[in-house]
Amino acid sequence: MIADINIAPFTDVILVLLIVFMVTTPMIYRSSIKIALPQVTHNQQPVESKDINVSVTSNGEVYLDNQRYN
């Protein structure tokens, strides 16, 4: 007589545990993360943007707004 071990019930239990952990883990992380978002005031002026031109020649010279940079 050869005794065979039936692993089908064991596999079912493992798969159910895996599903339970996959469902509950995101819920645990969502409730534990506290994020302090920045507050916006409506009376601030928008920041002005300025274009900056950077050029690199084939010789390796770098120009910043048409002025050579060393």
C-alpha atoms as a printed R data frame, in Angstrom:
   type eleno elety resid chain resno      x      y       z
1  ATOM     1    CA   MET     A     1  0.000  0.000   0.000
2  ATOM     2    CA   ILE     A     2  1.223  3.435  -0.954
3  ATOM     3    CA   ALA     A     3 -0.166  6.305   1.108
4  ATOM     4    CA   ASP     A     4 -0.938  9.323  -1.037
5  ATOM     5    CA   ILE     A     5 -1.423 12.711   0.502
6  ATOM     6    CA   ASN     A     6 -4.279 14.694  -1.009
7  ATOM     7    CA   ILE     A     7 -3.117 18.302  -1.245
8  ATOM     8    CA   ALA     A     8 -6.302 19.722  -2.809
9  ATOM     9    CA   PRO     A     9 -7.815 20.851   0.548
10 ATOM    10    CA   PHE     A    10 -4.479 22.395   1.542
11 ATOM    11    CA   THR     A    11 -4.320 24.283  -1.768
12 ATOM    12    CA   ASP     A    12 -7.877 25.555  -1.273
13 ATOM    13    CA   VAL     A    13 -7.055 26.882   2.191
14 ATOM    14    CA   ILE     A    14 -3.892 28.611   0.957
15 ATOM    15    CA   LEU     A    15 -5.742 30.273  -1.926
16 ATOM    16    CA   VAL     A    16 -8.486 31.530   0.420
17 ATOM    17    CA   LEU     A    17 -5.858 32.973   2.777
18 ATOM    18    CA   LEU     A    18 -4.109 34.646  -0.151
19 ATOM    19    CA   ILE     A    19 -7.367 36.252  -1.285
20 ATOM    20    CA   VAL     A    20 -8.133 37.441   2.259
21 ATOM    21    CA   PHE     A    21 -4.687 39.057   2.570
22 ATOM    22    CA   MET     A    22 -4.955 40.650  -0.879
23 ATOM    23    CA   VAL     A    23 -8.311 42.218   0.012
24 ATOM    24    CA   THR     A    24 -7.461 43.400   3.522
25 ATOM    25    CA   THR     A    25 -3.929 44.759   2.964
26 ATOM    26    CA   PRO     A    26 -4.937 47.830   0.900
27 ATOM    27    CA   MET     A    27 -7.556 48.709   3.504
28 ATOM    28    CA   ILE     A    28 -4.942 48.659   6.262
29 ATOM    29    CA   TYR     A    29 -2.539 50.896   4.326
30 ATOM    30    CA   ARG     A    30 -5.220 53.395   3.276
31 ATOM    31    CA   SER     A    31 -6.311 53.972   6.842
32 ATOM    32    CA   SER     A    32 -2.785 54.351   8.212
33 ATOM    33    CA   ILE     A    33 -1.347 56.902   5.762
34 ATOM    34    CA   LYS     A    34 -1.908 60.500   6.821
35 ATOM    35    CA   ILE     A    35 -0.957 63.133   4.250
36 ATOM    36    CA   ALA     A    36 -0.767 66.838   5.032
37 ATOM    37    CA   LEU     A    37 -1.738 68.522   1.784
38 ATOM    38    CA   PRO     A    38 -0.640 72.134   1.203
39 ATOM    39    CA   GLN     A    39 -3.281 74.790   1.629
40 ATOM    40    CA   VAL     A    40 -3.963 77.290  -1.141
41 ATOM    41    CA   THR     A    41 -4.877 80.896  -0.501
42 ATOM    42    CA   HIS     A    42 -6.824 82.672  -3.211
43 ATOM    43    CA   ASN     A    43 -5.233 86.097  -2.768
44 ATOM    44    CA   GLN     A    44 -1.752 85.142  -4.023
45 ATOM    45    CA   GLN     A    45 -0.444 86.495  -7.308
46 ATOM    46    CA   PRO     A    46  0.715 83.998  -9.941
47 ATOM    47    CA   VAL     A    47  4.454 83.560 -10.274
48 ATOM    48    CA   GLU     A    48  5.955 85.093 -13.397
49 ATOM    49    CA   SER     A    49  7.885 82.715 -15.598
50 ATOM    50    CA   LYS     A    50 11.062 83.591 -17.440
51 ATOM    51    CA   ASP     A    51 12.493 81.697 -20.391
52 ATOM    52    CA   ILE     A    52 16.124 80.621 -20.148
53 ATOM    53    CA   ASN     A    53 18.038 79.660 -23.278
54 ATOM    54    CA   VAL     A    54 20.854 77.147 -22.920
55 ATOM    55    CA   SER     A    55 22.979 76.343 -25.976
56 ATOM    56    CA   VAL     A    56 25.839 73.881 -26.377
57 ATOM    57    CA   THR     A    57 28.088 74.132 -29.426
58 ATOM    58    CA   SER     A    58 29.810 71.229 -31.136
59 ATOM    59    CA   ASN     A    59 33.051 72.395 -29.466
60 ATOM    60    CA   GLY     A    60 31.508 71.895 -26.015
61 ATOM    61    CA   GLU     A    61 31.023 75.591 -25.242
62 ATOM    62    CA   VAL     A    62 27.978 76.383 -23.133
63 ATOM    63    CA   TYR     A    63 25.971 79.573 -23.600
64 ATOM    64    CA   LEU     A    64 23.402 80.753 -21.076
65 ATOM    65    CA   ASP     A    65 21.117 83.455 -22.524
66 ATOM    66    CA   ASN     A    66 23.677 84.132 -25.288
67 ATOM    67    CA   GLN     A    67 26.502 84.640 -22.781
68 ATOM    68    CA   ARG     A    68 29.340 82.157 -22.611
69 ATOM    69    CA   TYR     A    69 29.406 80.108 -19.413
70 ATOM    70    CA   ASN     A    70 32.725 78.673 -18.180
